[in-house]
Amino acid sequence: MFYRPKISPENQKLPKIFAIPKLHKNPIKFRYIAGANTSSIKPLQILLHKILCFIKIHFQNYCRISQTNLNKKCYYSVDNTYSAINIIRSPHIKIHTVATADFTTLFTRLPHDLIFKSLSHIIHICYNNSKKTYIRIHNNYINYTDQLHYNKHNISFDSTELYSIIKTVLNESYVIFAGHIFKQIQGVPMGGNASSDIADLTLSAMEHIYSKIPRNTINIIRYVDDILIFNENNFVNKAKSIYGNELELDITPNSDNVNFLDINITIRNGIIQTNVYDKTTFFNFKVNKFASLDSNISDSIHKNIISSQIARYAYICSNLQHFIHNCITLSTIYYKKGISNNTLHRIVKNTLIKNKHLLIKYIYPNAGNIKKLALQIIDHIT
């Protein structure tokens, strides 16, 4: 029995296509997004997003166990900056050279048959490894099961039904522009809930297939379409073997200093140093960072933003002076917005106390040293 989602009246509109300008590019480029919030396949996109997130976690764990047993890595995707930092700082990896790469047009260049083949590869592995017939969804809870459920609260999908959902999402992607209806015949559906999951798992499948071949190795960390390359002398040719000729990679030369996500990575005397990278500081126009204190955003949210940013700096920065500099810059921004020195000092101090486990690499985080560090940050606000 194939799943038939109920389409509400508000979900019966075709998505409109929008072009979001990348003002920092020269010449200015555009990112095209379909406003699919009221699309008829919106419920199917949400459902597929939940399933693919579940599949991704299973496949990641499967590859981790495989790496332990075979001593060979075959999964390279990371979910966030923190996962990337943990790999970069791993004592098991000695990084000598670094480079970066990104796919010029990933989401609109992936052929549908390649997407389906790649997702089928991962789904087949996960279903077989689970030794179960169905994936069951109960609200936000998902698990494998041998029991068939099809009611208001429980829905089960075997692999065949999941393949059908993927085909529907890929093949029934339409947008309206200037009064004309267009069908997307190539690439991941733009603006869909599952689009990023589809693209990420497609690349993960390609990397897994390549890595399973004896003597094939890949030294990368990938966040969707952004790649950090290390200890690779000729990744250009290797990339063609991994990702095929359909996808184009823009690769920077090997260096001892690169930027990946929000991390600046520097190699000095064989030692990896990481710092916060904020590309908006290099824009040729001023960027208004963080919300105004006169907005409808509550004071508690402003305080939480400051606290979360300081914790992020502490996680990323390997050097104390870099950490202090980033904290001073952040505090100065909010001081100019109207937050008093005393309030900033209290927020900074409380954040440092709460995250003192992240400060061990800088100082011994007792009460006296944390107090000195907080004062050092606040006293340099300009």
C-alpha positions, -999 to +999 in steps of 0.1 A: +000+000+000+016+032-011+015+062+011-009+089+000-005+122+020-035+144+025-031+176+006-047+206+025-062+235+004-033+258+012-009+232-001-023+232-037-002+260-051+028+258-074+060+272-059+074+304-073+111+307-081+132+334-064+167+347-071+186+357-040+216+379-049+251+371-036+261+407-032+297+399-021+305+382-054+321+400-083+303+399-106+271+395-085+257+359-087+223+345-077+211+316-057+178+303-071+153+290-046+117+277-051+093+289-025+077+255-020+060+262+014+026+257-002+035+231-027+015+199-031+046+178-025+055+197+007+041+169+030+061+143+010+093+165+012+089+167+050+083+130+053+113+122+031+135+146+051+127+126+083+134+093+067+167+104+050+179+119+083+173+085+100+190+067+071+220+091+072+226+084+109+224+046+103+247+048+074+272+069+093+272+044+122+275+015+097+306+032+081+321+039+115+319+002+125+333-008+091+362+016+096+369+000+130+368-035+116+387-028+083+408+001+094+397+021+064+375+052+064+345+054+040+323+082+053+334+118+050+304+140+056+301+162+087+270+178+101+285+210+115+317+230+125+321+210+157+323+177+139+349+192+115+370+206+144+371+172+161+384+155+130+410+183+123+423+181+158+423+143+159+457+129+171+452+101+146+455+124+116+488+143+107+479+171+083+507+185+063+489+204+035+454+217+031+432+228+003+395+235-002+370+227-030+334+233-037+310+222-063+302+250-086+266+240-092+258+209-072+221+212-066+211+219-102+237+196-119+230+162-104+212+139-129+181+122-115+193+087-125+226+093-106+207+106-075+184+075-075+213+051-081+233+066-052+204+068-027+195+032-036+230+021-028+227+035+008+191+025+014+199-011+003+228-012+028+207+002+056+177-021+051+199-051+048+220-042+079+188-036+100+175-071+090+140-055+091+114-050+064+101-016+072+109+018+085+082+030+108+074+066+115+054+075+146+052+113+149+089+123+151+100+088+163+115+065+136+127+029+138+130-003+119+103-029+123+090-061+107+054-050+113+033-032+088+016-001+101-007+022+082-029+044+103-031+080+116-003+076+140+020+049+125+032+045+089+056+019+077+076+019+044+096-009+028+124-001+005+102-002-026+078+024-012+108+046-002+122+044-037+087+055-050+087+085-027+122+096-039+111+092-075+080+113-069+099+141-052+125+141-080+102+139-109+073+161-097+092+193-091+076+223-108+080+260-104+060+290-118+078+320-132+064+349-152+031+331-156+047+300-171+051+265-155+084+248-156+094+213-147+128+206-132+143+177-151+178+178-136+192+184-101+178+183-066+144+200-062+151+236-052+137+248-019+126+214-007+129+201+029+148+170+017+170+187-009+201+190+012+197+154+025+194+141-011+225+160-022+246+150+008+237+113+007+242+112-031+278+124-026+283+101+004+273+071-018+298+081-044+326+084-018+316+051-002+317+032-036+351+047-044+365+039-009+355+003-010+379-003-039+412-017-025+440+009-022+416+038-029+419+065-002+402+099+003+416+125+026+387+150+029+361+164+052+329+174+034+299+196+045+273+191+017+291+208-012+321+223+006+352+201+009+383+204+030+412+184+014+443+174+033+475+156+023+464+152-013+488+161-042+464+155-071+428+156-059+416+169-093+420+136-110+408+117-079+377+138-078+367+128-113+370+091-103+348+098-072+322+122-085+322+116-122+323+141-150+288+156-143+300+176-113+325+204-115+348+212-086+365+245-080+397+235-061+422+258-045+459+249-046+476+232-016+485+257+011+492+261+048+463+284+053+427+279+042+391+287+052+365+260+056+330+267+069+336+292+097+370+279+105+404+294+095+430+266+094+467+274+096+496+249+096+527+263+114+558+241+120+536+210+115+510+222+141+474+228+132+460+261+144+423+270+141+406+304+143+372+318+136+366+328+100+339+353+092+337+360+055+315+391+060+346+410+072+360+408+037+328+421+019+332+454+002+302+468+020+292+471+057+272+442+072+249+449+101+256+420+124+231+409+150+197+425+158+191+460+172+183+463+209+153+484+198+138+454+179+110+432+193+136+406+202+137+401+240+168+409+261+172+372+270+177+363+233+204+390+229+222+376+259+219+340+246+234+351+213+264+366+230+268+336+252+265+311+223+290+331+202+316+331+230+312+294+234+316+289+196+348+310+197+362+289+226+355+257+206+371+269+174+400+290+185+432+270+194+450+302+204+441+323+235+448+356+218+426+347+189+398+338+213+402+371+232+402+391+200+370+376+187+353+381+221+364+418+222+350+423+186+317+407+196+315+427+229+323+460+211+295+454+186+269+450+214+284+478+234+278+501+204+243+488+202+236+499+238+245+471+262+264+484+292+299+474+302+285+458+335+259+437+316+285+426+291+310+417+318+283+396+336+274+378+304+310+371+295+320+359+329+289+336+333+296+322+298+332+315+306+322+297+339+296+277+321+320+266+294+352+264+315+359+229+300+366+247+267+391+270+283+415+242+296+436+246+264+442+283+273+443+286+311+436+267+343+399+276+345+396+284+382+375+313+395+405+337+396+417+331+361+382+332+346+376+366+363+409+379+349+400+367+314+366+383+315+381+416+326+407+414+299+380+411+273+357+439+287+386+463+294+395+463+257+361+472+243+365+502+220 
